[in-house]
Amino acid sequence: MMASWSKQAGGLLLFFFFGNLLNIARCLQQYHCTTLFAWRGNHAFDQEDCVRAYYDLLQFAEVQRTQPWEFLGSNTPATRGLPVARVPRKFRRGTCTLTIGVLKDSGYVPGERRGPNLPASDVGNWVELAHRAGNALAGCVRQGQPGWTWSGENSGLGVFFWTTNSAKDMEVIPAALLMPGAGPENSSNGTSDVSIDTA
């Protein structure tokens, strides 16, 4: 009787141990992939287009370094006394669009569970955003799926890969186009103009 109980307790202990390891592994996964039609559209993106959009973000991040920025939606006032980056910001290459945005302003995002508790702005830097984009690129895009990851001091920023001209891409309007007197979305090198000001 005692041996039977001991085996059951041991099995239960192993179950909780491996269950906790699995939860830890899920927490360490720094991206969410999706098969939503709204993100994918009628035609899947070309993975190499996503890689090119990622390299555009990397080049931009090299210039900005690890300087902290306050990332804001177009109607959110600056409050931190830091340089301000108005988002969404799109890096578009052919069939793939990489978008940086505040999660609160990004509509439905699969896997995001905080809902109304998301911050309206967040502090981050472009190098960290590029690092996080690399996670989503490797974990989702290279598997043929759109996906996203988070960044920022309060995990309030989203880094998204989706198909150009998909419903989600059309839903998320770049901040530069939302602001009075803004220039065109796409520059000659295939990336969108970033809308940056200082607080």
Disulfide bonds with the S-S distance in Angstrom:
Cys33-Cys140 2.10
Cys50-Cys96 2.02
